[in-house]
Amino acid sequence: MSEFEAQRKEQLYANLAQSLTYLNHNLQTLRANLEVTKQQTTAIQKLTLCHSSLFIGSGNTLGQDHGAEAPQACSKEEL
């Protein structure tokens, strides 16, 4: 193997190592973003259920008051 080929091979390995490091960093960032998205989705689902129960429990559909008491706000534990 010539000196040129050896240097080229070394440079290719260095580039590969750098690319793999960059890829690993991106995968870690993606994993963190997915975890945040999962937490946000869970919170949105709980909030949607809470709002649905408040709407249904109010008895006031389409502006008609059926004499129902005002619904209680959802607790922090429910969210």
PDB file of N, CA, C and O in Angstrom:
ATOM      1  N   MET A   1       0.857  -1.170   0.000  1.00  0.00           N
ATOM      2  CA  MET A   1       0.000   0.000   0.000  1.00  0.00           C
ATOM      3  C   MET A   1       0.906   1.237   0.000  1.00  0.00           C
ATOM      4  O   MET A   1       1.841   1.340   0.794  1.00  0.00           O
ATOM      5  N   SER A   2       0.615   2.147  -0.884  1.00  0.00           N
ATOM      6  CA  SER A   2       1.439   3.357  -0.991  1.00  0.00           C
ATOM      7  C   SER A   2       1.126   4.315   0.159  1.00  0.00           C
ATOM      8  O   SER A   2       0.124   4.162   0.859  1.00  0.00           O
ATOM      9  N   GLU A   3       1.979   5.277   0.333  1.00  0.00           N
ATOM     10  CA  GLU A   3       1.784   6.301   1.375  1.00  0.00           C
ATOM     11  C   GLU A   3       0.482   7.061   1.131  1.00  0.00           C
ATOM     12  O   GLU A   3      -0.258   7.363   2.066  1.00  0.00           O
ATOM     13  N   PHE A   4       0.216   7.365  -0.136  1.00  0.00           N
ATOM     14  CA  PHE A   4      -1.015   8.075  -0.493  1.00  0.00           C
ATOM     15  C   PHE A   4      -2.244   7.255  -0.106  1.00  0.00           C
ATOM     16  O   PHE A   4      -3.190   7.791   0.471  1.00  0.00           O
ATOM     17  N   GLU A   5      -2.233   5.966  -0.420  1.00  0.00           N
ATOM     18  CA  GLU A   5      -3.369   5.093  -0.092  1.00  0.00           C
ATOM     19  C   GLU A   5      -3.550   4.976   1.412  1.00  0.00           C
ATOM     20  O   GLU A   5      -4.678   4.957   1.905  1.00  0.00           O
ATOM     21  N   ALA A   6      -2.456   4.898   2.136  1.00  0.00           N
ATOM     22  CA  ALA A   6      -2.534   4.809   3.597  1.00  0.00           C
ATOM     23  C   ALA A   6      -3.134   6.085   4.184  1.00  0.00           C
ATOM     24  O   ALA A   6      -3.970   6.022   5.085  1.00  0.00           O
ATOM     25  N   GLN A   7      -2.711   7.238   3.677  1.00  0.00           N
ATOM     26  CA  GLN A   7      -3.261   8.513   4.157  1.00  0.00           C
ATOM     27  C   GLN A   7      -4.741   8.636   3.806  1.00  0.00           C
ATOM     28  O   GLN A   7      -5.549   9.107   4.606  1.00  0.00           O
ATOM     29  N   ARG A   8      -5.073   8.206   2.603  1.00  0.00           N
ATOM     30  CA  ARG A   8      -6.487   8.258   2.181  1.00  0.00           C
ATOM     31  C   ARG A   8      -7.344   7.357   3.061  1.00  0.00           C
ATOM     32  O   ARG A   8      -8.438   7.745   3.471  1.00  0.00           O
ATOM     33  N   LYS A   9      -6.853   6.162   3.349  1.00  0.00           N
ATOM     34  CA  LYS A   9      -7.583   5.230   4.200  1.00  0.00           C
ATOM     35  C   LYS A   9      -7.753   5.816   5.603  1.00  0.00           C
ATOM     36  O   LYS A   9      -8.828   5.714   6.193  1.00  0.00           O
ATOM     37  N   GLU A  10      -6.708   6.420   6.129  1.00  0.00           N
ATOM     38  CA  GLU A  10      -6.777   7.044   7.449  1.00  0.00           C
ATOM     39  C   GLU A  10      -7.795   8.179   7.461  1.00  0.00           C
ATOM     40  O   GLU A  10      -8.559   8.324   8.415  1.00  0.00           O
ATOM     41  N   GLN A  11      -7.803   8.981   6.403  1.00  0.00           N
ATOM     42  CA  GLN A  11      -8.761  10.085   6.303  1.00  0.00           C
ATOM     43  C   GLN A  11     -10.193   9.563   6.198  1.00  0.00           C
ATOM     44  O   GLN A  11     -11.106  10.134   6.794  1.00  0.00           O
ATOM     45  N   LEU A  12     -10.390   8.495   5.452  1.00  0.00           N
ATOM     46  CA  LEU A  12     -11.729   7.905   5.338  1.00  0.00           C
ATOM     47  C   LEU A  12     -12.220   7.390   6.687  1.00  0.00           C
ATOM     48  O   LEU A  12     -13.387   7.575   7.033  1.00  0.00           O
ATOM     49  N   TYR A  13     -11.337   6.742   7.453  1.00  0.00           N
ATOM     50  CA  TYR A  13     -11.715   6.267   8.785  1.00  0.00           C
ATOM     51  C   TYR A  13     -12.022   7.433   9.723  1.00  0.00           C
ATOM     52  O   TYR A  13     -12.946   7.356  10.533  1.00  0.00           O
ATOM     53  N   ALA A  14     -11.255   8.499   9.612  1.00  0.00           N
ATOM     54  CA  ALA A  14     -11.514   9.686  10.438  1.00  0.00           C
ATOM     55  C   ALA A  14     -12.870  10.291  10.084  1.00  0.00           C
ATOM     56  O   ALA A  14     -13.633  10.675  10.970  1.00  0.00           O
ATOM     57  N   ASN A  15     -13.168  10.374   8.786  1.00  0.00           N
ATOM     58  CA  ASN A  15     -14.471  10.895   8.349  1.00  0.00           C
ATOM     59  C   ASN A  15     -15.610   9.999   8.820  1.00  0.00           C
ATOM     60  O   ASN A  15     -16.659  10.486   9.240  1.00  0.00           O
ATOM     61  N   LEU A  16     -15.398   8.694   8.748  1.00  0.00           N
ATOM     62  CA  LEU A  16     -16.415   7.751   9.204  1.00  0.00           C
ATOM     63  C   LEU A  16     -16.666   7.912  10.698  1.00  0.00           C
ATOM     64  O   LEU A  16     -17.816   7.929  11.138  1.00  0.00           O
ATOM     65  N   ALA A  17     -15.605   8.028  11.473  1.00  0.00           N
ATOM     66  CA  ALA A  17     -15.747   8.205  12.922  1.00  0.00           C
ATOM     67  C   ALA A  17     -16.502   9.492  13.240  1.00  0.00           C
ATOM     68  O   ALA A  17     -17.354   9.513  14.128  1.00  0.00           O
ATOM     69  N   GLN A  18     -16.191  10.552  12.521  1.00  0.00           N
ATOM     70  CA  GLN A  18     -16.873  11.823  12.731  1.00  0.00           C
ATOM     71  C   GLN A  18     -18.353  11.704  12.359  1.00  0.00           C
ATOM     72  O   GLN A  18     -19.215  12.220  13.071  1.00  0.00           O
ATOM     73  N   SER A  19     -18.643  11.036  11.266  1.00  0.00           N
ATOM     74  CA  SER A  19     -20.034  10.854  10.836  1.00  0.00           C
ATOM     75  C   SER A  19     -20.814  10.016  11.836  1.00  0.00           C
ATOM     76  O   SER A  19     -21.975  10.309  12.122  1.00  0.00           O
ATOM     77  N   LEU A  20     -20.188   8.979  12.367  1.00  0.00           N
ATOM     78  CA  LEU A  20     -20.862   8.136  13.353  1.00  0.00           C
ATOM     79  C   LEU A  20     -21.119   8.893  14.653  1.00  0.00           C
ATOM     80  O   LEU A  20     -22.159   8.707  15.285  1.00  0.00           O
ATOM     81  N   THR A  21     -20.191   9.733  15.049  1.00  0.00           N
ATOM     82  CA  THR A  21     -20.383  10.564  16.238  1.00  0.00           C
ATOM     83  C   THR A  21     -21.558  11.512  16.030  1.00  0.00           C
ATOM     84  O   THR A  21     -22.395  11.682  16.916  1.00  0.00           O
ATOM     85  N   TYR A  22     -21.611  12.124  14.859  1.00  0.00           N
ATOM     86  CA  TYR A  22     -22.703  13.035  14.522  1.00  0.00           C
ATOM     87  C   TYR A  22     -24.043  12.296  14.502  1.00  0.00           C
ATOM     88  O   TYR A  22     -25.043  12.798  15.014  1.00  0.00           O
ATOM     89  N   LEU A  23     -24.055  11.111  13.914  1.00  0.00           N
ATOM     90  CA  LEU A  23     -25.269  10.302  13.864  1.00  0.00           C
ATOM     91  C   LEU A  23     -25.722   9.914  15.267  1.00  0.00           C
ATOM     92  O   LEU A  23     -26.912   9.983  15.575  1.00  0.00           O
ATOM     93  N   ASN A  24     -24.793   9.512  16.112  1.00  0.00           N
ATOM     94  CA  ASN A  24     -25.125   9.144  17.484  1.00  0.00           C
ATOM     95  C   ASN A  24     -25.736  10.327  18.233  1.00  0.00           C
ATOM     96  O   ASN A  24     -26.713  10.168  18.965  1.00  0.00           O
ATOM     97  N   HIS A  25     -25.160  11.501  18.047  1.00  0.00           N
ATOM     98  CA  HIS A  25     -25.704  12.706  18.685  1.00  0.00           C
ATOM     99  C   HIS A  25     -27.133  12.968  18.202  1.00  0.00           C
ATOM    100  O   HIS A  25     -28.018  13.276  19.001  1.00  0.00           O
ATOM    101  N   ASN A  26     -27.350  12.846  16.900  1.00  0.00           N
ATOM    102  CA  ASN A  26     -28.690  13.064  16.346  1.00  0.00           C
ATOM    103  C   ASN A  26     -29.694  12.044  16.869  1.00  0.00           C
ATOM    104  O   ASN A  26     -30.848  12.387  17.128  1.00  0.00           O
ATOM    105  N   LEU A  27     -29.272  10.806  17.024  1.00  0.00           N
ATOM    106  CA  LEU A  27     -30.168   9.778  17.557  1.00  0.00           C
ATOM    107  C   LEU A  27     -30.521  10.055  19.013  1.00  0.00           C
ATOM    108  O   LEU A  27     -31.663   9.847  19.422  1.00  0.00           O
ATOM    109  N   GLN A  28     -29.564  10.517  19.790  1.00  0.00           N
ATOM    110  CA  GLN A  28     -29.842  10.869  21.182  1.00  0.00           C
ATOM    111  C   GLN A  28     -30.818  12.040  21.260  1.00  0.00           C
ATOM    112  O   GLN A  28     -31.722  12.047  22.096  1.00  0.00           O
ATOM    113  N   THR A  29     -30.633  13.023  20.392  1.00  0.00           N
ATOM    114  CA  THR A  29     -31.546  14.163  20.351  1.00  0.00           C
ATOM    115  C   THR A  29     -32.941  13.717  19.934  1.00  0.00           C
ATOM    116  O   THR A  29     -33.934  14.158  20.513  1.00  0.00           O
ATOM    117  N   LEU A  30     -33.019  12.854  18.944  1.00  0.00           N
ATOM    118  CA  LEU A  30     -34.306  12.328  18.497  1.00  0.00           C
ATOM    119  C   LEU A  30     -35.001  11.571  19.621  1.00  0.00           C
ATOM    120  O   LEU A  30     -36.204  11.736  19.826  1.00  0.00           O
ATOM    121  N   ARG A  31     -34.264  10.749  20.344  1.00  0.00           N
ATOM    122  CA  ARG A  31     -34.824   9.993  21.457  1.00  0.00           C
ATOM    123  C   ARG A  31     -35.397  10.944  22.516  1.00  0.00           C
ATOM    124  O   ARG A  31     -36.487  10.710  23.037  1.00  0.00           O
ATOM    125  N   ALA A  32     -34.670  12.003  22.828  1.00  0.00           N
ATOM    126  CA  ALA A  32     -35.150  12.986  23.805  1.00  0.00           C
ATOM    127  C   ALA A  32     -36.406  13.688  23.290  1.00  0.00           C
ATOM    128  O   ALA A  32     -37.355  13.899  24.045  1.00  0.00           O
ATOM    129  N   ASN A  33     -36.410  14.048  22.010  1.00  0.00           N
ATOM    130  CA  ASN A  33     -37.583  14.707  21.427  1.00  0.00           C
ATOM    131  C   ASN A  33     -38.801  13.790  21.428  1.00  0.00           C
ATOM    132  O   ASN A  33     -39.920  14.244  21.665  1.00  0.00           O
ATOM    133  N   LEU A  34     -38.593  12.523  21.169  1.00  0.00           N
ATOM    134  CA  LEU A  34     -39.705  11.567  21.197  1.00  0.00           C
ATOM    135  C   LEU A  34     -40.275  11.431  22.600  1.00  0.00           C
ATOM    136  O   LEU A  34     -41.489  11.304  22.763  1.00  0.00           O
ATOM    137  N   GLU A  35     -39.426  11.456  23.603  1.00  0.00           N
ATOM    138  CA  GLU A  35     -39.897  11.366  24.988  1.00  0.00           C
ATOM    139  C   GLU A  35     -40.736  12.590  25.350  1.00  0.00           C
ATOM    140  O   GLU A  35     -41.775  12.462  25.997  1.00  0.00           O
ATOM    141  N   VAL A  36     -40.293  13.766  24.937  1.00  0.00           N
ATOM    142  CA  VAL A  36     -41.058  14.988  25.195  1.00  0.00           C
ATOM    143  C   VAL A  36     -42.394  14.932  24.460  1.00  0.00           C
ATOM    144  O   VAL A  36     -43.426  15.295  25.024  1.00  0.00           O
ATOM    145  N   THR A  37     -42.382  14.485  23.218  1.00  0.00           N
ATOM    146  CA  THR A  37     -43.617  14.366  22.441  1.00  0.00           C
ATOM    147  C   THR A  37     -44.581  13.389  23.107  1.00  0.00           C
ATOM    148  O   THR A  37     -45.786  13.638  23.154  1.00  0.00           O
ATOM    149  N   LYS A  38     -44.058  12.289  23.616  1.00  0.00           N
ATOM    150  CA  LYS A  38     -44.890  11.305  24.313  1.00  0.00           C
ATOM    151  C   LYS A  38     -45.528  11.927  25.554  1.00  0.00           C
ATOM    152  O   LYS A  38     -46.714  11.719  25.810  1.00  0.00           O
ATOM    153  N   GLN A  39     -44.753  12.685  26.320  1.00  0.00           N
ATOM    154  CA  GLN A  39     -45.288  13.337  27.516  1.00  0.00           C
ATOM    155  C   GLN A  39     -46.345  14.373  27.145  1.00  0.00           C
ATOM    156  O   GLN A  39     -47.371  14.478  27.816  1.00  0.00           O
ATOM    157  N   GLN A  40     -46.102  15.134  26.088  1.00  0.00           N
ATOM    158  CA  GLN A  40     -47.066  16.132  25.645  1.00  0.00           C
ATOM    159  C   GLN A  40     -48.354  15.478  25.162  1.00  0.00           C
ATOM    160  O   GLN A  40     -49.445  15.975  25.440  1.00  0.00           O
ATOM    161  N   THR A  41     -48.235  14.374  24.447  1.00  0.00           N
ATOM    162  CA  THR A  41     -49.412  13.658  23.960  1.00  0.00           C
ATOM    163  C   THR A  41     -50.248  13.151  25.120  1.00  0.00           C
ATOM    164  O   THR A  41     -51.475  13.253  25.094  1.00  0.00           O
ATOM    165  N   THR A  42     -49.603  12.611  26.128  1.00  0.00           N
ATOM    166  CA  THR A  42     -50.313  12.129  27.309  1.00  0.00           C
ATOM    167  C   THR A  42     -51.038  13.277  28.000  1.00  0.00           C
ATOM    168  O   THR A  42     -52.195  13.132  28.393  1.00  0.00           O
ATOM    169  N   ALA A  43     -50.371  14.411  28.150  1.00  0.00           N
ATOM    170  CA  ALA A  43     -50.993  15.570  28.791  1.00  0.00           C
ATOM    171  C   ALA A  43     -52.181  16.076  27.978  1.00  0.00           C
ATOM    172  O   ALA A  43     -53.211  16.438  28.546  1.00  0.00           O
ATOM    173  N   ILE A  44     -52.045  16.104  26.658  1.00  0.00           N
ATOM    174  CA  ILE A  44     -53.140  16.556  25.793  1.00  0.00           C
ATOM    175  C   ILE A  44     -54.335  15.614  25.905  1.00  0.00           C
ATOM    176  O   ILE A  44     -55.478  16.067  25.964  1.00  0.00           O
ATOM    177  N   GLN A  45     -54.081  14.309  25.935  1.00  0.00           N
ATOM    178  CA  GLN A  45     -55.173  13.347  26.070  1.00  0.00           C
ATOM    179  C   GLN A  45     -55.910  13.544  27.391  1.00  0.00           C
ATOM    180  O   GLN A  45     -57.141  13.525  27.426  1.00  0.00           O
ATOM    181  N   LYS A  46     -55.164  13.732  28.473  1.00  0.00           N
ATOM    182  CA  LYS A  46     -55.799  13.940  29.780  1.00  0.00           C
ATOM    183  C   LYS A  46     -56.590  15.236  29.797  1.00  0.00           C
ATOM    184  O   LYS A  46     -57.699  15.285  30.329  1.00  0.00           O
ATOM    185  N   LEU A  47     -56.024  16.283  29.219  1.00  0.00           N
ATOM    186  CA  LEU A  47     -56.712  17.564  29.170  1.00  0.00           C
ATOM    187  C   LEU A  47     -57.975  17.477  28.322  1.00  0.00           C
ATOM    188  O   LEU A  47     -59.001  18.057  28.680  1.00  0.00           O
ATOM    189  N   THR A  48     -57.913  16.764  27.209  1.00  0.00           N
ATOM    190  CA  THR A  48     -59.081  16.590  26.347  1.00  0.00           C
ATOM    191  C   THR A  48     -60.189  15.845  27.085  1.00  0.00           C
ATOM    192  O   THR A  48     -61.356  16.231  27.011  1.00  0.00           O
ATOM    193  N   LEU A  49     -59.826  14.783  27.795  1.00  0.00           N
ATOM    194  CA  LEU A  49     -60.821  14.045  28.575  1.00  0.00           C
ATOM    195  C   LEU A  49     -61.427  14.917  29.663  1.00  0.00           C
ATOM    196  O   LEU A  49     -62.633  14.869  29.908  1.00  0.00           O
ATOM    197  N   CYS A  50     -60.596  15.703  30.306  1.00  0.00           N
ATOM    198  CA  CYS A  50     -61.071  16.590  31.361  1.00  0.00           C
ATOM    199  C   CYS A  50     -62.053  17.610  30.795  1.00  0.00           C
ATOM    200  O   CYS A  50     -63.123  17.829  31.364  1.00  0.00           O
ATOM    201  N   HIS A  51     -61.694  18.228  29.686  1.00  0.00           N
ATOM    202  CA  HIS A  51     -62.579  19.217  29.066  1.00  0.00           C
ATOM    203  C   HIS A  51     -63.871  18.567  28.577  1.00  0.00           C
ATOM    204  O   HIS A  51     -64.946  19.156  28.680  1.00  0.00           O
ATOM    205  N   SER A  52     -63.761  17.360  28.047  1.00  0.00           N
ATOM    206  CA  SER A  52     -64.966  16.657  27.593  1.00  0.00           C
ATOM    207  C   SER A  52     -65.899  16.391  28.756  1.00  0.00           C
ATOM    208  O   SER A  52     -67.111  16.579  28.646  1.00  0.00           O
ATOM    209  N   SER A  53     -65.337  15.953  29.869  1.00  0.00           N
ATOM    210  CA  SER A  53     -66.185  15.660  31.026  1.00  0.00           C
ATOM    211  C   SER A  53     -66.807  16.936  31.575  1.00  0.00           C
ATOM    212  O   SER A  53     -67.943  16.912  32.048  1.00  0.00           O
ATOM    213  N   LEU A  54     -66.083  18.048  31.521  1.00  0.00           N
ATOM    214  CA  LEU A  54     -66.656  19.322  31.967  1.00  0.00           C
ATOM    215  C   LEU A  54     -67.800  19.738  31.054  1.00  0.00           C
ATOM    216  O   LEU A  54     -68.840  20.196  31.528  1.00  0.00           O
ATOM    217  N   PHE A  55     -67.614  19.583  29.753  1.00  0.00           N
ATOM    218  CA  PHE A  55     -68.649  19.966  28.801  1.00  0.00           C
ATOM    219  C   PHE A  55     -69.884  19.089  28.971  1.00  0.00           C
ATOM    220  O   PHE A  55     -71.006  19.594  29.018  1.00  0.00           O
ATOM    221  N   ILE A  56     -69.680  17.787  29.063  1.00  0.00           N
ATOM    222  CA  ILE A  56     -70.807  16.863  29.208  1.00  0.00           C
ATOM    223  C   ILE A  56     -71.493  17.069  30.552  1.00  0.00           C
ATOM    224  O   ILE A  56     -72.721  17.049  30.643  1.00  0.00           O
ATOM    225  N   GLY A  57     -70.698  17.267  31.584  1.00  0.00           N
ATOM    226  CA  GLY A  57     -71.255  17.441  32.924  1.00  0.00           C
ATOM    227  C   GLY A  57     -71.978  18.753  33.116  1.00  0.00           C
ATOM    228  O   GLY A  57     -72.785  18.878  34.037  1.00  0.00           O
ATOM    229  N   SER A  58     -71.713  19.738  32.272  1.00  0.00           N
ATOM    230  CA  SER A  58     -72.344  21.046  32.452  1.00  0.00           C
ATOM    231  C   SER A  58     -73.815  21.007  32.072  1.00  0.00           C
ATOM    232  O   SER A  58     -74.604  21.808  32.573  1.00  0.00           O
ATOM    233  N   GLY A  59     -74.191  20.086  31.193  1.00  0.00           N
ATOM    234  CA  GLY A  59     -75.579  20.014  30.760  1.00  0.00           C
ATOM    235  C   GLY A  59     -75.964  21.181  29.863  1.00  0.00           C
ATOM    236  O   GLY A  59     -77.133  21.329  29.509  1.00  0.00           O
ATOM    237  N   ASN A  60     -75.016  21.993  29.500  1.00  0.00           N
ATOM    238  CA  ASN A  60     -75.283  23.162  28.669  1.00  0.00           C
ATOM    239  C   ASN A  60     -74.771  22.883  27.265  1.00  0.00           C
ATOM    240  O   ASN A  60     -73.660  23.268  26.898  1.00  0.00           O
ATOM    241  N   THR A  61     -75.599  22.211  26.498  1.00  0.00           N
ATOM    242  CA  THR A  61     -75.215  21.909  25.122  1.00  0.00           C
ATOM    243  C   THR A  61     -75.949  22.846  24.190  1.00  0.00           C
ATOM    244  O   THR A  61     -77.157  23.040  24.329  1.00  0.00           O
ATOM    245  N   LEU A  62     -75.259  23.413  23.271  1.00  0.00           N
ATOM    246  CA  LEU A  62     -75.815  24.348  22.290  1.00  0.00           C
ATOM    247  C   LEU A  62     -76.544  25.503  22.963  1.00  0.00           C
ATOM    248  O   LEU A  62     -77.573  25.969  22.476  1.00  0.00           O
ATOM    249  N   GLY A  63     -75.996  25.963  24.095  1.00  0.00           N
ATOM    250  CA  GLY A  63     -76.536  27.140  24.758  1.00  0.00           C
ATOM    251  C   GLY A  63     -77.771  26.885  25.594  1.00  0.00           C
ATOM    252  O   GLY A  63     -78.369  27.839  26.090  1.00  0.00           O
ATOM    253  N   GLN A  64     -78.174  25.654  25.769  1.00  0.00           N
ATOM    254  CA  GLN A  64     -79.363  25.344  26.559  1.00  0.00           C
ATOM    255  C   GLN A  64     -78.939  24.997  27.979  1.00  0.00           C
ATOM    256  O   GLN A  64     -78.153  24.073  28.187  1.00  0.00           O
ATOM    257  N   ASP A  65     -79.454  25.731  28.949  1.00  0.00           N
ATOM    258  CA  ASP A  65     -79.121  25.469  30.342  1.00  0.00           C
ATOM    259  C   ASP A  65     -80.177  24.540  30.920  1.00  0.00           C
ATOM    260  O   ASP A  65     -81.358  24.882  30.970  1.00  0.00           O
ATOM    261  N   HIS A  66     -79.748  23.376  31.350  1.00  0.00           N
ATOM    262  CA  HIS A  66     -80.672  22.389  31.905  1.00  0.00           C
ATOM    263  C   HIS A  66     -80.655  22.416  33.426  1.00  0.00           C
ATOM    264  O   HIS A  66     -81.058  21.449  34.072  1.00  0.00           O
ATOM    265  N   GLY A  67     -80.190  23.518  33.996  1.00  0.00           N
ATOM    266  CA  GLY A  67     -80.194  23.644  35.445  1.00  0.00           C
ATOM    267  C   GLY A  67     -79.077  22.886  36.128  1.00  0.00           C
ATOM    268  O   GLY A  67     -79.123  22.684  37.342  1.00  0.00           O
ATOM    269  N   ALA A  68     -78.101  22.473  35.397  1.00  0.00           N
ATOM    270  CA  ALA A  68     -76.992  21.733  36.004  1.00  0.00           C
ATOM    271  C   ALA A  68     -76.082  22.693  36.749  1.00  0.00           C
ATOM    272  O   ALA A  68     -75.929  23.857  36.379  1.00  0.00           O
ATOM    273  N   GLU A  69     -75.486  22.171  37.806  1.00  0.00           N
ATOM    274  CA  GLU A  69     -74.518  22.973  38.543  1.00  0.00           C
ATOM    275  C   GLU A  69     -73.269  23.159  37.694  1.00  0.00           C
ATOM    276  O   GLU A  69     -72.997  22.386  36.775  1.00  0.00           O
ATOM    277  N   ALA A  70     -72.525  24.192  38.021  1.00  0.00           N
ATOM    278  CA  ALA A  70     -71.272  24.427  37.302  1.00  0.00           C
ATOM    279  C   ALA A  70     -70.311  23.286  37.601  1.00  0.00           C
ATOM    280  O   ALA A  70     -70.143  22.910  38.761  1.00  0.00           O
ATOM    281  N   PRO A  71     -69.689  22.740  36.590  1.00  0.00           N
ATOM    282  CA  PRO A  71     -68.764  21.628  36.808  1.00  0.00           C
ATOM    283  C   PRO A  71     -67.507  22.080  37.542  1.00  0.00           C
ATOM    284  O   PRO A  71     -67.090  23.234  37.441  1.00  0.00           O
ATOM    285  N   GLN A  72     -66.923  21.164  38.269  1.00  0.00           N
ATOM    286  CA  GLN A  72     -65.690  21.445  38.989  1.00  0.00           C
ATOM    287  C   GLN A  72     -64.516  21.399  38.023  1.00  0.00           C
ATOM    288  O   GLN A  72     -64.509  20.626  37.065  1.00  0.00           O
ATOM    289  N   ALA A  73     -63.535  22.232  38.290  1.00  0.00           N
ATOM    290  CA  ALA A  73     -62.324  22.218  37.467  1.00  0.00           C
ATOM    291  C   ALA A  73     -61.546  20.941  37.733  1.00  0.00           C
ATOM    292  O   ALA A  73     -61.605  20.385  38.830  1.00  0.00           O
ATOM    293  N   CYS A  74     -60.828  20.487  36.741  1.00  0.00           N
ATOM    294  CA  CYS A  74     -59.998  19.296  36.897  1.00  0.00           C
ATOM    295  C   CYS A  74     -58.853  19.594  37.848  1.00  0.00           C
ATOM    296  O   CYS A  74     -58.279  20.683  37.840  1.00  0.00           O
ATOM    297  N   SER A  75     -58.539  18.617  38.653  1.00  0.00           N
ATOM    298  CA  SER A  75     -57.419  18.788  39.575  1.00  0.00           C
ATOM    299  C   SER A  75     -56.101  18.600  38.842  1.00  0.00           C
ATOM    300  O   SER A  75     -56.066  18.060  37.737  1.00  0.00           O
ATOM    301  N   LYS A  76     -55.015  19.050  39.465  1.00  0.00           N
ATOM    302  CA  LYS A  76     -53.693  18.873  38.865  1.00  0.00           C
ATOM    303  C   LYS A  76     -53.358  17.396  38.735  1.00  0.00           C
ATOM    304  O   LYS A  76     -52.648  17.004  37.808  1.00  0.00           O
ATOM    305  N   GLU A  77     -53.856  16.573  39.644  1.00  0.00           N
ATOM    306  CA  GLU A  77     -53.589  15.138  39.584  1.00  0.00           C
ATOM    307  C   GLU A  77     -54.214  14.514  38.346  1.00  0.00           C
ATOM    308  O   GLU A  77     -53.660  13.579  37.768  1.00  0.00           O
ATOM    309  N   GLU A  78     -55.372  15.034  37.941  1.00  0.00           N
ATOM    310  CA  GLU A  78     -56.026  14.504  36.746  1.00  0.00           C
ATOM    311  C   GLU A  78     -55.263  14.876  35.489  1.00  0.00           C
ATOM    312  O   GLU A  78     -55.303  14.161  34.487  1.00  0.00           O
ATOM    313  N   LEU A  79     -54.570  15.999  35.552  1.00  0.00           N
ATOM    314  CA  LEU A  79     -53.811  16.437  34.390  1.00  0.00           C
ATOM    315  C   LEU A  79     -52.457  15.815  34.440  1.00  0.00           C
ATOM    316  O   LEU A  79     -51.638  16.046  33.550  1.00  0.00           O
TER     317      LEU A  79
END
